[in-house]
Amino acid sequence: MSLYFLRKASTTKVISSAVVAETGLHPRLKNAFQKSVGPSLTPVQEKCIDEFLESKGGIVVRAKTGTGKTYAFGIPVMHSVLSAIDNAKHGKTQFVNSVIFSPTRDLCFQTQLSLEKVYKECLTPKQRDLFTIGFGRNSRNKSKDLIPTVIGQTDYGRCLSHFNNPCSPIVVASPGRFMDMLSNKASFREKFIHLENIIIDEADELLNGNFKKDINDIIDELSSIRRPIPGVESPDSNPSPKTMLFSATINEDVFELAEKACGTNFPFIDVTGSKTEEVNKNITQRQITTPSIFDSYVAAFDFISKKAQDAAENFHGAKFNKQNKIVEGNFKCIVFLPTTNAVDFVSKSLKNYFNLKNIDTPVTAFHGKMSQSARDRSQTKFRDLNNGILVASGIGARGMDFANVTTVIQIGVCSEIDQHTHKIGRTGRNGRTGEAILFSNKYEGNFIGKLEDNNNEFEKSELQIDSEYEETVQNVIKSIEKSDMDNDYIHSTVVGFLGNYRNASGVCKFNMSALALQGNEMVKLLGGEGITMSYRLAQELHLNFDRLEDEGIIFTGVKPRSSSNNSSGNFRNGRNNKRGHSWSDKGERRNYSRGNDRKNNDRRGGGGYSRNNSGYGKNGGRDNDRW
């Protein structure tokens, strides 16, 4: 019988215990889950499954990251699908039973992998073949996914091939490609006329400015084409799919969509407590204050390399599980950066730094401007590593689940407090402990205060400047020199990093002029001639360009009549800003002996770098993953 019939006629609870063997789940699902995941349900799974099965229109769930949200919606979906397969002629389902929406292609890919791991164990080999072997001439060479994804940057024809007969009953989709196919492909649209379940994962993210219209249009369209299931629902009924909205954070937009999709009396399940309790207490957080933006990078390189070296040396003493994965003694780290340029900058430089230090630990980049195939390769590679580094932009923060991540490192600030929660939530998952390290310079203290106001507790320390650290600085500079990044790229990366403070201005205020000087010093230190930006960008960043021009920053375009209102506050700087030098907190010069003879160190156009008005690439180097 279908899930619709279960929710209309059954009052028997399916989940009577957190022990999977004692539940009323479909027998094959029980066996598959115990084999592939474990013998017990997490608290969020235990609380949500019955609520969803018994609800009339759906539910809204708020839970912390790393608590098993994927299976909290995946279990009732598979329970429903297996019942439909049992009742279908020859086990061939003709329509989609459940569609799961996620905000990014990468989260779709991860959800597909997680659910397929269990779902394939639920089916007999013959049933698996029904859904995975293609059709037509040489069809056996045209394999299909057991749970297909409808996402951008993938082959359109291959995607459509999953919606022949029999039709895969579970689909994972991103909103852009799904809406495109729903609007333009009648054969695709036809497969959703008996849809029973809509799952919206990371609902608050899907409802942001990029996706709000798409997801609302999709809900309207799927409801309008819904037809009664023959033999199950009355021909005169006007059924709509049930909707489950799932997120680690809940806002007004989520509730508005919930009322639209589920009705006004939908159940709301909160397994986090108050908003200030969202931070995972299994994670130990440390915050290290550095003198400058560049010092934050250097300190992070030093920390990462030492931990990676220790893990490599202790490899033979590490503890492994049955899947040959290290469960103790490893160093599996995600490094979060605010822009895509910064991700490439750090990943390339860190690889060279590891080579210089003879550290054999893989470093992988992951951001929204990579092709989907490259991102898939990065995910797969990092998942399979016992020890490794993933350098990622914010696209790796929402819902991404990599097993056995020991450490999360952030350099600089997030544009929103919630982003910090999601990023550190990549470790300390499924009851395990983890550590999160935030490297921040002295002008980012206001942001740290806001994090503490949101119930983040830090073990605080300051970067110690000594001879060993100075040697690390030299090695980091050498590593950057050996990369294929020219001065123009480094300049763009640094200015993009400054642009991130503008994005974070809604959280707290920053001394932008002081930070711009730090960026200027970093560009010079790495072989450039300092920062060049437009007056327009300087105004957007609230810079005091009269003072900054005196310090050597070059501005282009038409200068406003007065910049008196652009001062960002307590701007103080007694630095001499000479090339090849940086400074400590006390202002003493630290000579890094940078030769400034970097290749391609040419000023373009005779007076400033050649770049657009924004000072950095389109979208500021930020992820653009709508499709």
C-alpha positions as CSV (number, residue, x, y, z in Angstrom):
1,M,0.0,0.0,0.0
2,S,1.1,3.6,-0.5
3,L,2.2,6.0,2.1
4,Y,-1.1,7.9,1.5
5,F,-3.0,4.9,2.6
6,L,-0.8,4.5,5.6
7,R,-1.4,8.1,6.7
8,K,-5.1,7.9,6.1
9,A,-6.0,4.6,7.7
10,S,-3.3,3.5,10.1
11,T,-3.0,4.7,13.7
12,T,-0.3,2.2,14.6
13,K,3.0,3.8,15.3
14,V,5.9,2.5,13.1
15,I,8.6,3.7,15.5
16,S,8.1,2.2,18.9
17,S,11.8,2.1,19.8
18,A,15.1,3.6,18.7
19,V,16.2,0.0,18.1
20,V,15.7,-0.6,14.4
21,A,14.9,-4.3,14.8
22,E,12.0,-3.4,17.1
23,T,10.3,-0.9,14.8
24,G,7.4,-1.5,12.4
25,L,9.4,-0.4,9.3
26,H,9.3,-2.4,6.2
27,P,11.2,-5.7,6.9
28,R,13.7,-5.2,4.0
29,L,14.3,-1.6,5.1
30,K,15.0,-2.7,8.7
31,N,17.6,-5.3,7.5
32,A,19.2,-2.9,5.0
33,F,19.5,0.0,7.5
34,Q,21.1,-2.2,10.2
35,K,23.5,-3.6,7.6
36,S,24.5,-0.3,6.1
37,V,24.1,2.3,8.9
38,G,23.6,0.7,12.3
39,P,21.3,-0.9,14.8
40,S,19.8,2.3,16.2
41,L,18.0,5.5,15.1
42,T,19.3,8.9,16.2
43,P,16.9,11.0,18.3
44,V,15.9,13.2,15.4
45,Q,15.0,10.1,13.3
46,E,13.1,8.6,16.1
47,K,11.0,11.8,16.6
48,C,10.4,12.6,13.0
49,I,9.4,9.4,11.2
50,D,6.1,8.7,12.8
51,E,5.2,12.4,12.8
52,F,5.7,12.5,9.1
53,L,3.9,9.2,8.4
54,E,0.9,10.2,10.5
55,S,0.7,13.9,9.4
56,K,-2.0,15.0,6.9
57,G,0.0,17.6,5.1
58,G,3.6,17.3,6.3
59,I,5.9,18.6,9.0
60,V,8.7,21.2,9.7
61,V,11.8,20.0,11.5
62,R,14.6,21.9,13.1
63,A,17.7,20.0,14.1
64,K,21.4,20.5,14.5
65,T,23.8,19.4,11.7
66,G,25.3,16.0,12.1
67,T,22.2,14.5,13.8
68,G,21.1,12.2,11.0
69,K,18.7,14.4,9.2
70,T,19.1,12.7,5.8
71,Y,17.8,9.4,7.1
72,A,15.1,11.2,9.2
73,F,13.4,12.0,5.8
74,G,15.0,9.1,3.9
75,I,13.5,6.3,6.1
76,P,9.9,7.3,5.7
77,V,10.4,7.9,2.0
78,M,12.0,4.4,1.5
79,H,9.3,2.9,3.7
80,S,6.6,4.4,1.4
81,V,8.4,3.4,-1.8
82,L,8.9,-0.2,-0.8
83,S,5.2,-0.6,0.0
84,A,4.5,0.9,-3.5
85,I,6.9,-1.5,-5.2
86,D,5.3,-4.5,-3.3
87,N,1.9,-3.5,-4.7
88,A,3.1,-2.6,-8.2
89,K,2.7,-5.1,-11.1
90,H,5.9,-7.1,-11.4
91,G,7.4,-4.5,-9.0
92,K,7.5,-1.9,-11.8
93,T,6.6,1.6,-10.5
94,Q,5.4,3.9,-13.2
95,F,5.5,7.2,-11.3
96,V,7.7,9.1,-8.9
97,N,6.7,8.6,-5.3
98,S,9.0,11.1,-3.6
99,V,11.2,14.1,-4.7
100,I,13.9,15.5,-2.4
101,F,15.1,19.1,-3.0
102,S,18.5,20.4,-1.9
103,P,20.1,23.8,-2.4
104,T,23.3,22.7,-4.2
105,R,24.3,20.0,-6.7
106,D,26.9,18.7,-4.2
107,L,24.3,18.2,-1.5
108,C,22.1,16.4,-4.0
109,F,25.0,14.1,-4.9
110,Q,25.6,13.4,-1.2
111,T,22.0,12.7,-0.4
112,Q,21.8,10.3,-3.4
113,L,24.9,8.4,-2.1
114,S,23.6,8.2,1.4
115,L,20.1,6.9,0.5
116,E,21.3,4.6,-2.3
117,K,23.6,2.9,0.2
118,V,20.5,1.7,2.1
119,Y,18.0,1.6,-0.7
120,K,19.9,-0.8,-2.9
121,E,20.1,-3.3,0.0
122,C,16.3,-3.1,0.2
123,L,15.8,-4.4,-3.3
124,T,16.4,-7.8,-4.9
125,P,19.0,-8.0,-7.7
126,K,16.1,-8.3,-10.2
127,Q,14.4,-5.2,-8.8
128,R,17.7,-3.2,-9.0
129,D,18.0,-4.2,-12.6
130,L,14.5,-2.9,-13.4
131,F,15.6,0.6,-12.4
132,T,19.2,0.7,-13.4
133,I,19.4,-1.0,-16.8
134,G,18.6,1.3,-19.7
135,F,16.3,0.7,-22.7
136,G,16.7,0.4,-26.4
137,R,19.6,-0.9,-28.5
138,N,22.6,-1.9,-26.4
139,S,20.6,-0.9,-23.4
140,R,22.7,-2.9,-21.0
141,N,25.5,-0.5,-21.7
142,K,23.3,2.4,-20.6
143,S,23.1,2.0,-16.9
144,K,21.0,4.3,-14.8
145,D,21.1,5.5,-11.3
146,L,19.0,3.7,-8.7
147,I,18.1,7.1,-7.3
148,P,18.5,9.7,-10.1
149,T,19.5,13.3,-9.6
150,V,18.0,16.2,-11.5
151,I,20.7,18.8,-11.3
152,G,22.5,21.3,-13.5
153,Q,25.7,20.7,-15.4
154,T,24.6,17.1,-16.2
155,D,23.5,15.5,-19.4
156,Y,19.9,16.4,-20.2
157,G,19.1,13.3,-22.2
158,R,20.6,10.9,-19.6
159,C,18.5,12.7,-16.9
160,L,15.3,12.1,-18.9
161,S,16.2,8.4,-19.4
162,H,15.4,7.8,-15.8
163,F,11.8,8.7,-16.4
164,N,10.8,6.0,-18.8
165,N,8.9,2.9,-17.6
166,P,9.6,1.6,-15.0
167,C,10.3,4.9,-13.4
168,S,12.6,5.4,-10.4
169,P,10.3,6.2,-7.5
170,I,12.8,8.4,-5.6
171,V,14.4,11.6,-7.2
172,V,16.9,14.0,-5.7
173,A,16.9,17.5,-7.4
174,S,18.1,21.0,-7.3
175,P,15.4,23.6,-8.0
176,G,16.7,25.2,-11.2
177,R,17.1,22.2,-13.4
178,F,13.9,20.6,-11.9
179,M,11.8,23.6,-12.7
180,D,13.2,23.8,-16.2
181,M,12.3,20.2,-16.9
182,L,8.9,20.4,-15.2
183,S,8.0,23.4,-17.4
184,N,9.4,22.1,-20.7
185,K,9.3,18.3,-20.8
186,A,5.8,16.8,-20.8
187,S,7.1,13.3,-20.4
188,F,9.0,14.4,-17.2
189,R,6.0,16.3,-15.9
190,E,3.7,13.3,-16.4
191,K,5.8,11.2,-13.9
192,F,4.9,13.4,-11.0
193,I,1.1,13.3,-11.2
194,H,0.9,10.8,-8.3
195,L,3.6,12.3,-6.2
196,E,3.2,11.5,-2.5
197,N,6.1,13.2,-0.8
198,I,8.1,16.4,-1.2
199,I,11.2,16.8,0.9
200,I,12.9,20.2,1.2
201,D,16.3,19.8,2.8
202,E,18.1,22.9,4.1
203,A,14.8,24.7,3.7
204,D,16.1,28.1,4.9
205,E,18.9,28.0,2.3
206,L,16.5,27.0,-0.5
207,L,14.3,29.9,0.4
208,N,17.0,32.6,0.2
209,G,17.0,35.1,-2.6
210,N,18.3,32.6,-5.2
211,F,15.7,29.9,-4.7
212,K,12.6,31.4,-3.1
213,K,10.7,31.9,-6.3
214,D,11.7,28.5,-7.8
215,I,10.7,26.4,-4.8
216,N,7.4,28.2,-4.4
217,D,6.6,27.8,-8.1
218,I,7.6,24.1,-7.8
219,I,5.2,23.5,-4.9
220,D,2.4,25.2,-6.8
221,E,3.1,23.2,-9.9
222,L,3.4,19.8,-8.3
223,S,0.2,20.4,-6.3
224,S,-1.7,21.5,-9.4
225,I,-0.8,18.5,-11.5
226,R,-1.5,16.0,-8.7
227,R,-4.1,13.4,-9.5
228,P,-5.7,10.7,-7.3
229,I,-3.9,7.4,-7.2
230,P,-6.2,4.7,-8.9
231,G,-7.5,2.2,-6.4
232,V,-6.0,4.0,-3.4
233,E,-7.6,7.5,-3.4
234,S,-11.1,8.5,-4.3
235,P,-11.5,9.8,-7.9
236,D,-13.3,12.8,-6.5
237,S,-10.6,13.7,-4.0
238,N,-8.2,16.6,-4.5
239,P,-5.0,15.3,-2.9
240,S,-1.7,17.2,-2.6
241,P,1.7,15.8,-1.8
242,K,2.9,15.8,1.8
243,T,5.8,18.1,2.4
244,M,8.6,17.8,4.9
245,L,10.8,20.9,5.5
246,F,14.1,20.2,7.2
247,S,16.7,22.7,8.3
248,A,19.3,23.4,11.0
249,T,17.9,26.9,11.2
250,I,14.3,28.1,10.8
251,N,13.1,31.5,9.7
252,E,9.9,33.3,8.7
253,D,10.2,32.2,5.0
254,V,10.3,28.5,6.1
255,F,7.1,28.9,8.1
256,E,5.3,30.8,5.3
257,L,6.1,28.0,2.8
258,A,5.1,25.4,5.4
259,E,1.7,26.9,5.8
260,K,1.4,27.0,2.0
261,A,2.5,23.4,1.5
262,C,1.4,21.7,4.7
263,G,-1.6,23.7,5.9
264,T,-1.8,26.0,8.9
265,N,-1.8,23.3,11.6
266,F,1.4,21.5,10.6
267,P,3.5,19.8,13.3
268,F,6.7,21.6,14.2
269,I,9.5,19.4,15.6
270,D,12.4,21.2,17.3
271,V,15.1,18.9,18.6
272,T,17.6,21.7,19.2
273,G,15.9,23.6,22.1
274,S,16.4,27.4,21.9
275,K,18.2,29.1,19.1
276,T,21.3,29.7,21.3
277,E,21.6,26.0,21.8
278,E,22.3,25.2,18.1
279,V,26.1,25.0,18.6
280,N,27.2,21.4,18.8
281,K,28.7,20.8,22.3
282,N,30.8,17.9,20.9
283,I,33.0,20.4,19.2
284,T,35.9,22.1,21.0
285,Q,36.3,25.6,19.6
286,R,39.6,27.6,19.6
287,Q,40.2,31.1,18.4
288,I,43.7,32.3,17.6
289,T,44.3,36.1,17.2
290,T,46.9,37.1,14.7
291,P,48.4,40.5,13.9
292,S,47.2,40.6,10.3
293,I,45.3,38.9,7.4
294,F,48.5,37.4,6.1
295,D,49.5,36.2,9.5
296,S,46.2,34.3,9.8
297,Y,47.1,32.4,6.6
298,V,50.6,31.7,7.8
299,A,49.4,30.5,11.3
300,A,46.9,28.2,9.6
301,F,49.5,26.7,7.3
302,D,51.7,26.1,10.3
303,F,49.0,24.4,12.4
304,I,47.8,22.3,9.5
305,S,51.2,21.1,8.5
306,K,52.1,20.1,12.1
307,K,48.9,18.2,12.5
308,A,49.2,16.5,9.2
309,Q,52.8,15.5,9.9
310,D,51.8,14.0,13.3
311,A,49.0,12.0,11.8
312,A,51.4,10.6,9.1
313,E,53.9,9.6,11.7
314,N,51.3,8.0,13.9
315,F,49.6,6.2,11.0
316,H,50.6,2.7,12.1
317,G,49.4,3.3,15.6
318,A,46.0,4.5,14.5
319,K,42.7,2.6,15.1
320,F,40.8,1.4,12.1
321,N,37.2,0.2,11.7
322,K,35.8,-2.6,9.6
323,Q,35.8,-0.4,6.5
324,N,39.6,0.2,6.9
325,K,38.8,3.8,8.0
326,I,40.8,5.4,10.8
327,V,38.6,6.2,13.7
328,E,41.3,7.5,16.1
329,G,44.6,9.2,15.4
330,N,43.8,10.7,12.0
331,F,43.8,14.3,10.7
332,K,40.9,14.8,8.3
333,C,40.5,18.6,8.0
334,I,38.2,21.0,6.1
335,V,39.6,24.6,5.7
336,F,36.9,27.2,4.9
337,L,37.7,30.3,3.0
338,P,35.3,33.2,2.2
339,T,35.8,33.3,-1.6
340,T,36.5,30.9,-4.5
341,N,39.8,32.8,-5.3
342,A,40.9,32.3,-1.7
343,V,40.2,28.5,-2.0
344,D,42.4,28.2,-5.1
345,F,45.1,30.4,-3.5
346,V,45.3,28.4,-0.3
347,S,45.0,24.9,-1.9
348,K,47.7,25.5,-4.4
349,S,50.0,27.2,-1.9
350,L,49.4,24.5,0.8
351,K,50.3,21.7,-1.7
352,N,53.6,23.4,-2.3
353,Y,54.1,24.0,1.4
354,F,53.6,20.3,2.1
355,N,56.1,19.4,-0.7
356,L,58.6,21.8,0.9
357,K,58.1,20.1,4.3
358,N,58.0,16.6,2.8
359,I,54.4,16.0,4.1
360,D,52.6,13.4,2.0
361,T,49.0,14.4,2.8
362,P,46.5,15.1,-0.1
363,V,45.1,18.6,-0.5
364,T,41.9,19.0,-2.5
365,A,40.0,22.2,-3.5
366,F,36.2,22.4,-3.5
367,H,34.1,25.5,-4.6
368,G,31.1,26.5,-6.7
369,K,33.1,27.7,-9.7
370,M,34.5,24.3,-10.3
371,S,32.7,22.1,-12.9
372,Q,30.3,19.6,-11.4
373,S,32.5,16.7,-12.5
374,A,35.5,18.3,-10.7
375,R,33.5,18.9,-7.6
376,D,32.3,15.3,-7.6
377,R,35.8,14.1,-7.9
378,S,36.9,16.3,-5.0
379,Q,34.1,14.9,-2.8
380,T,34.8,11.3,-3.7
381,K,38.5,11.7,-3.1
382,F,38.1,13.4,0.3
383,R,35.5,10.9,1.5
384,D,37.9,8.0,0.8
385,L,40.8,9.5,2.6
386,N,41.9,8.6,6.1
387,N,44.1,11.7,6.3
388,G,43.6,14.7,4.1
389,I,42.7,18.3,3.6
390,L,39.7,19.8,1.8
391,V,40.0,23.5,1.1
392,A,36.4,24.7,0.6
393,S,34.3,27.8,0.1
394,G,30.9,28.2,1.8
395,I,29.3,25.7,-0.5
396,G,30.8,22.9,1.6
397,A,29.2,24.1,4.8
398,R,25.5,23.4,4.3
399,G,24.6,19.8,5.0
400,M,27.7,18.2,3.5
401,D,28.6,15.1,5.5
402,F,32.1,13.7,5.3
403,A,32.8,10.9,7.6
404,N,35.5,11.2,10.4
405,V,36.3,14.8,9.9
406,T,38.5,15.7,12.9
407,T,39.0,19.4,12.4
408,V,37.4,22.4,10.8
409,I,39.6,25.5,10.2
410,Q,38.3,29.0,9.3
411,I,40.4,31.9,8.2
412,G,38.6,35.2,8.7
413,V,35.0,36.0,9.2
414,C,31.7,34.6,7.9
415,S,29.1,36.9,6.3
416,E,26.5,35.5,8.8
417,I,26.6,33.9,12.2
418,D,24.6,30.9,11.0
419,Q,27.4,30.1,8.5
420,H,29.8,29.7,11.3
421,T,27.5,27.1,12.9
422,H,27.1,25.2,9.7
423,K,30.9,25.2,8.9
424,I,32.0,23.9,12.3
425,G,29.2,21.4,12.1
426,R,31.2,19.4,9.5
427,T,33.0,17.9,12.5
428,G,31.7,16.4,15.7
429,R,29.0,14.5,13.8
430,N,27.0,11.4,14.9
431,G,28.1,11.7,18.5
432,R,31.8,12.0,17.8
433,T,34.0,14.8,19.1
434,G,35.7,17.4,16.9
435,E,37.7,20.6,17.0
436,A,37.2,23.9,15.2
437,I,39.9,26.5,14.9
438,L,39.2,30.1,13.9
439,F,42.2,32.2,12.9
440,S,41.3,35.9,13.1
441,N,43.3,39.1,13.0
442,K,43.1,41.8,15.6
443,Y,40.6,43.9,13.7
444,E,38.0,41.0,13.6
445,G,37.4,41.0,17.4
446,N,33.9,42.4,17.1
447,F,32.9,39.4,15.0
448,I,34.3,37.1,17.7
449,G,32.1,38.9,20.2
450,K,29.0,38.3,18.1
451,L,29.8,34.6,17.9
452,E,30.2,34.4,21.7
453,D,26.8,36.2,22.0
454,N,25.4,33.2,20.0
455,N,26.6,30.7,22.5
456,N,30.0,29.9,20.9
457,E,32.6,29.3,23.5
458,F,36.3,29.6,22.6
459,E,39.6,28.7,24.0
460,K,41.5,31.8,23.1
461,S,45.1,32.5,22.5
462,E,47.4,34.9,20.6
463,L,49.9,34.0,17.8
464,Q,53.4,33.9,19.2
465,I,55.9,35.6,17.0
466,D,59.3,33.9,17.3
467,S,62.2,32.7,15.1
468,E,60.4,29.5,14.3
469,Y,57.4,31.4,13.1
470,E,59.5,33.7,11.0
471,E,61.0,30.7,9.3
472,T,57.4,29.5,8.6
473,V,56.6,32.9,7.0
474,Q,59.6,32.5,4.7
475,N,58.5,28.9,3.7
476,V,54.9,30.1,3.1
477,I,56.2,32.8,0.8
478,K,58.3,30.3,-1.1
479,S,55.3,28.1,-1.5
480,I,53.2,30.9,-3.0
481,E,56.1,31.8,-5.3
482,K,56.1,28.2,-6.7
483,S,52.4,28.3,-7.6
484,D,51.1,29.4,-11.0
485,M,49.3,32.4,-9.5
486,D,50.6,35.7,-10.8
487,N,50.4,39.0,-9.0
488,D,47.2,40.0,-10.6
489,Y,45.5,36.9,-9.3
490,I,46.9,37.4,-5.8
491,H,45.8,41.0,-5.9
492,S,42.3,39.9,-6.9
493,T,42.2,37.3,-4.0
494,V,43.2,39.9,-1.4
495,V,40.7,42.5,-2.6
496,G,38.0,39.8,-2.7
497,F,38.9,38.9,0.9
498,L,38.3,42.6,1.8
499,G,34.9,42.4,0.0
500,N,33.9,39.7,2.4
501,Y,33.9,42.2,5.2
502,R,31.3,44.2,3.4
503,N,29.2,41.0,3.2
504,A,29.6,40.6,7.0
505,S,28.8,44.2,7.8
506,G,25.3,43.1,8.9
507,V,26.8,41.1,11.7
508,C,29.2,43.8,13.1
509,K,31.3,46.8,12.2
510,F,34.9,46.6,11.0
511,N,37.8,49.0,10.8
512,M,37.8,48.7,7.0
513,S,40.6,51.2,6.5
514,A,43.0,49.3,8.8
515,L,42.0,46.0,7.1
516,A,42.7,47.5,3.7
517,L,46.2,48.5,4.8
518,Q,46.7,44.9,6.0
519,G,45.6,43.7,2.6
520,N,48.0,46.2,0.9
521,E,50.9,44.9,3.0
522,M,50.0,41.4,2.0
523,V,50.0,42.2,-1.7
524,K,53.4,43.9,-1.4
525,L,54.9,41.1,0.6
526,L,53.9,38.6,-2.1
527,G,55.6,40.6,-4.9
528,G,53.0,43.1,-5.9
529,E,53.0,46.9,-5.8
530,G,50.1,47.3,-3.4
531,I,46.3,47.4,-3.8
532,T,44.6,49.3,-6.7
533,M,40.8,49.7,-6.6
534,S,38.1,52.0,-7.8
535,Y,36.8,54.9,-5.7
536,R,33.4,53.2,-6.2
537,L,34.5,50.0,-4.4
538,A,36.3,52.1,-1.8
539,Q,33.0,53.8,-1.0
540,E,31.2,50.5,-0.8
541,L,33.9,49.2,1.6
542,H,33.6,52.5,3.7
543,L,37.3,53.3,3.2
544,N,38.9,56.6,4.1
545,F,40.7,57.0,0.8
546,D,42.3,60.3,1.6
547,R,44.3,58.6,4.4
548,L,44.8,55.4,2.4
549,E,46.2,57.3,-0.6
550,D,48.8,58.7,1.7
551,E,49.7,55.1,2.7
552,G,50.2,54.1,-0.9
553,I,46.9,52.5,-2.0
554,I,46.0,53.6,-5.5
555,F,42.4,54.5,-6.4
556,T,41.0,54.7,-9.9
557,G,38.0,56.4,-11.5
558,V,36.4,59.7,-10.4
559,K,37.2,60.7,-6.9
560,P,34.1,61.8,-4.9
561,R,34.2,65.4,-3.6
562,S,34.6,64.4,0.0
563,S,35.6,61.2,1.7
564,S,35.1,62.5,5.2
565,N,32.1,60.2,5.7
566,N,34.0,57.1,4.6
567,S,36.1,56.8,7.7
568,S,35.3,53.5,9.4
569,G,36.0,54.7,12.9
570,N,39.1,54.3,15.1
571,F,41.6,54.4,12.2
572,R,45.1,54.5,13.4
573,N,48.2,53.6,11.5
574,G,51.8,54.5,12.1
575,R,53.2,51.9,9.7
576,N,55.8,52.7,7.1
577,N,54.3,50.3,4.5
578,K,57.5,49.6,2.7
579,R,57.7,46.7,0.3
580,G,59.0,43.5,1.7
581,H,57.9,44.1,5.3
582,S,55.1,43.3,7.7
583,W,54.5,44.2,11.3
584,S,53.6,42.8,14.7
585,D,51.0,44.1,17.1
586,K,53.5,46.5,18.7
587,G,54.4,48.0,15.3
588,E,58.0,46.8,15.1
589,R,59.1,45.9,11.6
590,R,59.5,42.2,10.8
591,N,61.7,41.9,7.7
592,Y,60.7,38.9,5.7
593,S,63.5,39.6,3.1
594,R,61.0,39.3,0.2
595,G,62.9,40.0,-3.0
596,N,59.9,41.4,-4.9
597,D,61.3,39.9,-8.1
598,R,58.3,37.7,-8.7
599,K,57.6,36.8,-12.3
600,N,54.9,38.8,-14.2
601,N,55.2,41.6,-11.6
602,D,54.1,44.2,-14.0
603,R,51.6,47.1,-13.5
604,R,49.1,46.9,-16.3
605,G,48.2,49.9,-18.4
606,G,50.9,52.1,-17.0
607,G,49.0,53.0,-13.8
608,G,47.2,50.3,-11.9
609,Y,46.0,46.8,-12.5
610,S,43.5,46.1,-15.3
611,R,40.3,45.0,-13.6
612,N,36.7,45.8,-13.4
613,N,35.0,48.4,-11.2
614,S,34.3,46.0,-8.4
615,G,38.0,45.4,-7.8
616,Y,37.6,41.6,-8.1
617,G,35.9,39.0,-10.4
618,K,32.3,38.7,-11.2
619,N,30.3,38.0,-8.0
620,G,33.4,38.8,-6.0
621,G,34.7,35.3,-6.3
622,R,31.7,34.0,-4.3
623,D,30.0,30.8,-5.1
624,N,27.2,30.8,-7.7
625,D,25.5,27.5,-7.5
626,R,21.9,28.2,-8.5
627,W,22.0,25.5,-11.2
